């Protein structure tokens, strides 16, 4: 929608190899760090991974931290967000645009290497690895390719894998979970070196800025937020797509292009984002400022209209359960709080819960986590309560809104996921009732205080094992059920 910059040439080919890329975009001229920072600041370039942090400040922080030391440029291509496809699209179809931006920054910083982190075993990993090989071959053949080494690292894909601290840990060979104590990559990242860490689209935008120059780059978009942005549209849209649109475009025009109706609401910014009501979506503008005025965030450019046919509360409950299962499980709000949030919203779907109970469980996790995952999940859930007020009323009155849950909000395809059952050794059980306190939705006590059990879903297995470990009489056992469900 508007001029093709990041997507230039993709109407003629599935993938731009190095010769096609150089024909279309040319070869960027190296900049010293001060010139590069000045150009970035002139257009107020922000990171495109969701947080919208000023990219110029990142460059300055790494430059100041490195001094005479080595540093690293790290490209975050590990989206982890099921509703986003823009980074994978760039790595698959325009990989050299991403590499141009990363190498440009690395040359300005005199970096040791560029590291591209992406999901292991996916097409994006193969494409970016092929692009690196194309550059090596071109250099051997005498082309003027950069001397900066480029390394591709494939990582296990989880929702939290794209979090900065988790990404750095994974690249360093550790478990890819957020560190308990916040560390700035700019001062200590890959191998403990100052690291410029930013999103795939950010580096592609940097390459476009270097190609066009600040003045031409700012010819499209709004005066405060010039340029274009990549949007992933999915869910209830008839056409799922990654769209390049200039900032200032109406959300309604994007939805029209994809033959999508807002229906019960439009999720903006992904599963740490917020729902716009249909009324707000009509006039919302694609920009950071425009989305803030509408009551949401642009985030990583994720747009998921729900449509009319699915149960919106049931959709939100699916995602809440997924987010609870995707936590690192290293702090109380994630290990205990998020499963409780998921249980409370599932009870609301059944008509047996209450919005007050959901809000209480959310308050127990907000601003208390080791990373942003609990806060992001809380925001998603609270937004659903506000946006789906009428639907919630139907569930509380009738036990259902009458619509099925169609799975409109995208989640990863899962293999058959085991369910679990709790067994008890009656010769040991003394009726303490602690298991019912820890797992109230899956354990019921009879009139004598002894437990009976319901099947435990896979995403609650951690909590069930905790109940087993805490049984004072060592009477509980957890076993995989003979029944299984498809995720």
C-alpha positions in Angstrom: 0.0 0.0 0.0 2.1 2.9 -1.3 5.7 2.7 -2.6 7.4 -0.7 -2.3 10.6 -0.4 -0.4 11.2 -3.4 1.8 9.1 -5.4 -0.7 10.6 -3.9 -3.9 11.0 -6.5 -6.6 9.0 -9.2 -4.9 6.1 -8.8 -7.4 8.5 -10.3 -10.0 10.3 -13.0 -8.0 9.8 -15.3 -5.0 13.3 -14.5 -3.6 15.9 -11.9 -4.4 19.3 -13.6 -4.7 22.4 -11.5 -4.5 22.7 -10.4 -8.2 19.0 -9.5 -8.3 19.3 -7.6 -5.0 22.3 -5.7 -6.1 20.6 -4.8 -9.4 17.6 -3.4 -7.5 19.2 -1.8 -4.4 22.8 -1.4 -5.3 25.6 -1.7 -2.7 25.3 0.6 0.4 28.2 3.0 0.9 29.9 2.5 4.3 29.3 5.2 6.9 31.3 6.1 10.0 29.3 5.8 13.2 28.6 9.5 13.7 27.2 9.8 10.1 25.1 6.7 10.6 23.6 7.9 13.9 22.9 11.3 12.4 20.9 9.8 9.5 19.0 7.4 11.8 18.1 10.3 14.2 17.0 12.5 11.3 14.1 10.2 10.5 13.7 9.1 14.2 14.1 5.4 13.2 12.6 3.1 15.9 13.1 -0.6 16.4 10.4 -2.7 14.7 10.3 -5.6 17.1 7.5 -4.1 19.2 9.1 -1.9 21.8 9.9 1.0 19.3 13.1 1.9 21.0 15.1 4.7 19.2 17.6 2.9 17.1 20.1 5.8 17.2 20.3 5.5 21.0 21.1 1.8 20.6 23.9 2.6 18.1 25.3 5.3 20.4 25.2 3.0 23.5 27.1 0.2 21.7 29.6 2.7 20.3 30.2 4.1 23.7 30.4 0.7 25.4 32.8 -0.8 22.9 35.4 1.9 22.7 38.5 0.0 21.6 36.8 -3.4 22.4 35.2 -5.7 20.0 31.4 -5.6 19.6 28.8 -7.7 17.8 25.7 -7.0 15.7 22.8 -9.4 16.5 19.8 -9.6 14.2 16.7 -10.9 16.0 14.9 -13.0 13.5 13.4 -15.3 16.2 9.9 -13.9 16.1 8.3 -16.4 18.5 5.0 -14.6 18.0 2.5 -16.9 16.2 0.6 -14.0 14.7 3.6 -12.4 13.0 5.2 -13.4 9.7 7.0 -10.3 8.6 10.5 -11.2 9.8 10.2 -14.7 8.2 9.0 -13.0 5.0 12.1 -10.7 4.9 14.5 -13.5 5.7 12.9 -15.8 3.0 12.3 -13.3 0.2 14.6 -10.4 0.8 17.5 -11.7 2.9 20.1 -9.5 1.5 18.3 -6.3 2.5 18.5 -7.5 6.1 22.1 -8.3 5.7 22.9 -5.0 4.1 21.5 -3.1 7.1 23.3 -5.4 9.6 26.7 -5.1 7.8 26.3 -1.4 7.4 25.9 -1.1 11.2 28.7 -3.6 11.8 31.1 -1.6 9.6 30.3 1.6 11.3 30.9 0.0 14.7 33.9 -2.0 13.6 32.2 -5.1 14.9 33.7 -8.5 15.2 30.8 -10.2 13.4 27.1 -10.2 12.5 25.0 -12.9 14.0 21.6 -13.7 12.5 19.4 -15.6 15.0 16.3 -17.3 13.6 14.0 -20.3 14.2 15.9 -23.6 13.7 14.8 -25.9 10.9 12.5 -23.3 9.2 12.7 -22.0 5.6 13.9 -18.6 6.9 17.1 -20.3 8.3 17.8 -22.0 5.0 17.3 -18.8 3.1 19.5 -16.6 5.2 22.2 -19.2 5.3 22.0 -19.4 1.5 22.3 -15.6 1.3 25.5 -15.7 3.5 26.9 -18.4 1.2 26.1 -16.2 -1.9 28.1 -13.3 -0.4 31.0 -15.5 0.4 31.1 -16.9 -3.2 30.8 -13.4 -4.6 33.7 -12.2 -2.5 35.8 -15.2 -3.7 34.9 -14.2 -7.2 36.3 -10.7 -6.6 33.1 -8.7 -5.7 33.5 -5.9 -3.2 31.6 -7.6 -0.4 32.2 -6.6 3.2 34.9 -8.3 5.3 32.6 -8.6 8.3 31.9 -12.3 9.1 28.3 -13.3 9.2 27.1 -16.3 11.3 23.6 -17.8 11.3 22.3 -19.4 14.5 19.2 -21.6 14.5 17.2 -21.5 17.8 14.3 -23.4 19.2 11.2 -21.3 18.6 9.1 -20.4 21.6 6.9 -17.3 22.3 9.7 -15.9 24.6 12.5 -16.8 22.2 12.5 -13.3 20.7 12.9 -11.5 24.0 16.3 -9.8 23.9 17.8 -11.4 27.0 16.5 -14.8 26.0 17.9 -14.4 22.5 21.4 -13.5 23.8 21.4 -16.4 26.2 20.4 -18.8 23.4 23.1 -17.5 21.0 25.6 -17.9 23.9 24.7 -21.6 24.1 22.5 -21.3 27.3 18.8 -22.0 27.7 16.8 -19.4 25.7 14.9 -17.9 28.6 14.9 -14.3 29.9 17.6 -13.7 32.5 16.3 -13.2 36.0 18.3 -10.0 36.2 18.0 -7.5 33.4 21.2 -7.0 31.3 21.6 -4.5 28.6 22.9 -6.2 25.4 24.6 -2.9 24.5 27.1 -3.4 27.4 27.1 -7.3 27.7 25.6 -9.4 25.0 27.0 -12.1 22.7 30.1 -13.6 24.3 29.9 -10.8 26.9 30.7 -8.2 24.3 28.7 -4.9 23.6 26.0 -6.0 21.2 23.7 -4.1 18.8 20.5 -6.1 19.1 17.6 -5.2 16.9 14.8 -6.8 14.9 15.0 -8.1 11.3 12.8 -5.4 9.9 14.8 -2.7 11.7 18.0 -3.7 9.8 16.1 -3.9 6.5 14.8 -0.3 7.2 18.4 0.8 7.9 19.4 -0.5 4.5 16.6 1.4 2.8 17.5 4.6 4.6 21.1 4.2 3.4 19.9 3.6 -0.1 17.5 6.6 -0.3 19.0 9.1 2.2 17.0 10.7 5.0 15.2 13.3 2.8 13.8 10.8 0.3 13.1 8.2 3.0 10.9 10.8 4.7 8.9 11.5 1.5 6.3 9.0 2.6 4.5 8.4 5.9 3.8 11.0 8.5 6.0 13.8 9.5 6.6 12.4 13.0 7.0 8.7 11.8 8.3 8.7 8.2 8.6 5.7 6.1 6.8 2.4 5.7 6.0 -0.4 8.1 5.4 -4.2 7.6 2.0 -5.5 8.8 1.0 -9.1 9.3 -2.7 -9.6 8.8 -4.3 -12.9 9.7 -7.2 -14.3 11.7 -10.6 -13.6 10.3 -9.2 -12.0 7.1 -10.1 -13.8 3.9 -6.6 -13.1 2.7 -3.7 -13.5 5.1 -0.8 -11.4 4.1 2.3 -9.4 5.0 1.7 -5.9 3.8 4.0 -2.9 3.4 2.1 0.3 4.2 3.2 3.8 4.7 2.5 5.2 8.2 -0.6 7.2 8.3 -2.6 4.6 6.4 -6.1 3.9 7.8 -6.4 0.5 9.5 -9.8 0.2 7.7 -8.1 0.4 4.4 -5.7 -2.4 5.4 -8.6 -4.6 6.5 -10.5 -3.8 3.2 -7.4 -4.9 1.2 -7.5 -8.3 3.0 -11.3 -8.6 2.8 -11.6 -8.6 6.6 -14.3 -7.3 8.8 -13.4 -6.3 12.4 -16.3 -8.4 13.7 -16.1 -8.5 17.5 -12.7 -6.7 17.5 -9.2 -6.4 16.1 -6.1 -7.5 18.0 -3.3 -5.1 17.5 0.3 -5.8 18.5 0.1 -9.5 19.0 -0.4 -11.5 22.2 1.1 -8.9 24.4 -1.1 -6.3 22.7 -4.7 -5.2 23.0 -8.0 -5.5 21.2 -9.6 -2.6 19.4 -13.4 -2.4 19.4 -15.0 -2.4 16.0 -15.8 1.3 16.5 -12.2 2.2 17.3 -10.9 0.2 14.4 -12.8 2.1 11.9 -10.9 5.4 12.4 -7.6 4.0 13.7 -4.4 5.0 11.9 -1.4 2.9 11.2 1.3 4.6 13.3 2.6 4.5 16.8 0.8 7.7 17.7 -2.4 6.7 15.8 -2.7 3.4 17.6 -2.0 4.9 21.0 -4.9 7.3 20.4 -7.1 4.4 19.5 -6.2 2.5 22.7 -3.7 0.0 21.4 -0.1 -0.2 20.2 1.3 -0.8 16.7 3.9 -3.1 18.3 5.4 -5.4 15.7 2.7 -4.6 13.2 0.4 -7.5 14.0 -3.3 -7.2 13.0 -5.8 -9.9 13.7 -9.5 -9.2 13.0 -11.8 -11.7 14.7 -14.8 -11.6 12.4 -18.3 -12.4 13.5 -18.4 -16.2 13.4 -16.1 -17.2 16.3 -16.5 -16.8 20.1 -14.2 -14.0 21.1 -14.0 -14.9 24.7 -13.1 -18.5 23.8 -10.4 -17.2 21.4 -8.9 -15.1 24.2 -9.0 -18.1 26.6 -7.1 -20.2 24.0 -4.3 -17.6 23.8 -4.2 -17.2 27.6 -3.6 -20.9 28.1 -0.9 -20.8 25.4 0.8 -17.9 27.0 0.8 -19.7 30.4 2.4 -22.7 28.9 5.0 -20.6 27.0 6.5 -18.9 30.1 10.0 -19.6 31.3 8.5 -20.8 34.6 11.4 -19.2 36.5 9.4 -16.8 38.7 6.2 -16.9 40.7 4.1 -14.7 38.4 4.9 -17.0 35.5 5.0 -20.4 37.3 1.9 -19.8 39.4 0.2 -16.7 38.3 -0.3 -17.2 34.6 -1.8 -20.7 34.9 -4.2 -19.1 37.4 -5.1 -16.4 34.9 -5.7 -19.0 32.3 -7.9 -21.0 34.6 -10.0 -18.0 35.6 -10.7 -16.9 32.0 -11.5 -20.5 31.1 -14.1 -20.6 33.9 -15.5 -17.4 32.5 -16.0 -19.1 29.2 -17.9 -21.9 30.9 -20.1 -19.3 32.6 -18.9 -20.4 36.1 -16.3 -17.7 36.7 -16.4 -13.9 37.1 -14.6 -10.9 35.6 -13.6 -9.9 39.2 -11.8 -13.3 39.6 -10.0 -12.8 36.4 -8.9 -9.2 37.4 -7.7 -10.5 40.8 -5.6 -13.1 39.2 -4.2 -10.6 36.7 -3.3 -8.1 39.5 -1.3 -10.9 41.2 1.1 -11.1 38.2 1.4 -7.5 37.0 4.8 -5.7 37.5 6.2 -8.7 39.4 7.8 -10.9 36.8 11.4 -11.5 35.9 10.6 -10.3 32.4 7.8 -8.6 30.5 5.8 -11.8 29.8 3.4 -11.6 32.8 2.7 -7.9 32.1 2.1 -8.5 28.4 -0.2 -11.4 29.1 -2.1 -9.3 31.7 -2.5 -6.6 29.2 -3.9 -9.0 26.6 -6.4 -10.5 29.1 -7.6 -7.2 30.5 -8.1 -5.8 27.0 -10.3 -8.9 26.2 -12.4 -8.2 29.3 -13.0 -4.7 28.2 -13.6 -5.4 24.5 -15.9 -8.4 24.9 -18.1 -7.2 27.7 -21.3 -8.1 25.8 -20.0 -11.5 25.0 -19.0 -12.1 28.6 -22.5 -11.3 29.7 -23.9 -14.0 27.5 -21.5 -16.6 28.8 -22.4 -15.7 32.4 -26.1 -15.9 31.8 -26.3 -18.8 29.4 -23.0 -20.6 29.7 -22.1 -19.8 26.1 -22.6 -17.1 23.5 -23.8 -19.7 21.0 -20.8 -19.5 18.7 -18.0 -22.1 18.4 -14.3 -21.3 19.0 -12.9 -21.5 15.5 -9.3 -20.9 16.3 -9.1 -17.5 14.5 -6.3 -16.3 16.7 -3.3 -18.2 15.2 -1.4 -20.5 17.5 1.5 -22.9 16.5 0.4 -26.2 15.1 1.1 -28.8 17.7 1.5 -32.5 17.6 -0.7 -34.7 19.8 -0.2 -33.3 23.3 -0.4 -35.7 26.2 -2.9 -35.2 29.0 -2.0 -36.3 32.5 -3.8 -38.0 35.4 -3.2 -37.8 39.1 -3.2 -41.1 41.0 -3.1 -41.5 44.7 -1.6 -44.2 46.9 -4.6 -44.6 49.4 -2.3 -46.4 51.9 -0.4 -43.1 52.3 -3.1 -40.5 51.7 -4.1 -38.7 55.0 -6.5 -36.2 53.5 -4.4 -33.1 54.0 -6.2 -31.4 51.1 -3.1 -29.6 49.9 -3.5 -31.0 46.4 -6.9 -29.4 46.1 -5.6 -26.1 47.3 -2.8 -26.2 44.7 -5.0 -27.5 41.8 -8.6 -26.5 42.7 -9.8 -27.0 39.1 -8.6 -30.5 38.9 -8.9 -31.9 42.4 -12.1 -32.1 44.4 -12.4 -33.2 48.0 -15.1 -35.5 49.2 -17.0 -35.0 52.5 -14.2 -36.7 54.4 -11.4 -34.6 52.8 -10.1 -37.2 50.4 -9.4 -36.2 46.8 -10.8 -37.2 43.4 -9.2 -36.1 40.2 -10.0 -34.7 36.8 -7.7 -35.1 33.8 -4.9 -32.5 33.8 -4.1 -30.8 30.4 -0.5 -30.7 29.2 0.0 -27.0 29.9 -0.8 -27.6 33.6 1.7 -30.4 33.9 4.3 -28.2 35.7 1.7 -27.3 38.4 0.6 -30.9 38.7 4.2 -32.0 39.3 4.5 -29.3 41.9 1.4 -30.7 43.7 3.0 -34.1 43.6 6.3 -32.8 45.1 4.5 -31.0 47.9 2.2 -33.8 49.0 3.1 -34.2 52.8 2.4 -37.9 52.7 4.1 -38.5 49.3 0.9 -40.1 48.2 0.4 -38.5 44.8 1.7 -39.7 41.4 1.5 -38.1 38.0 1.1 -40.3 34.9 0.4 -39.6 31.2 -3.2 -40.3 30.4 -4.1 -43.0 27.9 -6.3 -40.3 26.3 -4.7 -37.5 24.4 -5.9 -34.3 22.8 -4.8 -32.5 19.7 -3.4 -29.0 20.3 
